[in-house]
Amino acid sequence: MPTATMTSKGQITVPSEIRRRLNLRPGSKVDFQEDKHGNVLIKPRSRPLADLAGFFTSDVHLGDDELREAIGRGAVKRSGLR
């Protein structure tokens, strides 16, 4: 498991392996969650729907089911669970 060292300002660099796995980019936001055992989880924060404005061009016409399927495929691909 990768490790990181905290600076005197409380900053850490997320190891590249983890950044790739979580698809983190400059400006990405993460949430910290503590479980009942005191372990801390780092989870990428979901992007607001408004961030998708302009993502699809006007020539893309997907129905609701097709859009859900495309989103699902992207989520599976991003998670590496194929």
C-alpha positions in Angstrom: 0.0 0.0 0.0 1.4 3.4 -0.9 2.3 5.8 1.8 2.6 9.6 2.1 4.3 12.0 4.5 2.5 15.0 5.9 4.3 18.4 5.7 4.5 20.9 8.6 1.5 22.6 7.0 -0.6 19.4 7.1 -0.4 18.7 3.4 0.2 15.3 1.8 0.8 14.3 -1.8 -1.6 11.5 -2.9 0.6 8.8 -4.4 0.3 8.6 -8.2 -1.0 5.0 -8.1 -3.9 6.2 -6.0 -4.5 9.3 -8.1 -4.8 7.1 -11.2 -7.1 4.6 -9.5 -9.4 7.3 -8.2 -9.1 9.4 -11.4 -8.0 12.4 -9.4 -6.8 15.5 -11.4 -5.6 18.9 -10.3 -8.6 20.6 -8.6 -10.3 17.3 -7.7 -12.0 17.3 -4.4 -12.0 14.4 -2.0 -14.0 13.5 1.1 -12.6 11.9 4.2 -14.8 9.4 6.1 -14.0 7.7 9.3 -15.4 4.2 9.9 -16.4 2.8 13.3 -12.8 1.3 13.7 -11.1 4.7 13.3 -9.9 4.0 9.7 -10.1 6.9 7.4 -11.3 6.5 3.8 -10.6 9.0 1.1 -13.3 9.1 -1.6 -13.4 11.3 -4.7 -16.2 13.8 -4.4 -18.9 13.5 -7.0 -18.9 16.3 -9.5 -21.9 18.6 -9.6 -24.3 18.0 -12.5 -23.7 21.6 -13.6 -20.1 20.5 -14.5 -21.5 18.5 -17.3 -23.0 21.6 -19.0 -21.8 21.6 -22.6 -20.3 18.1 -22.3 -22.6 16.7 -24.8 -22.9 18.3 -28.2 -26.2 19.0 -29.8 -25.8 16.1 -32.2 -25.9 13.5 -29.3 -29.4 12.1 -28.9 -29.7 9.5 -26.2 -32.8 8.2 -24.5 -33.0 7.8 -20.8 -32.1 4.1 -20.9 -29.2 4.7 -23.3 -27.9 7.5 -21.1 -28.1 5.4 -17.9 -26.3 2.5 -19.7 -23.5 4.9 -21.0 -23.1 6.3 -17.5 -22.9 2.8 -16.0 -20.3 1.7 -18.5 -18.2 4.8 -17.7 -18.5 4.1 -13.9 -17.4 0.5 -14.3 -14.5 1.5 -16.6 -13.4 4.2 -14.2 -13.6 1.8 -11.2 -11.5 -0.9 -12.9 -14.1 -3.6 -12.1 -14.8 -4.5 -15.8 
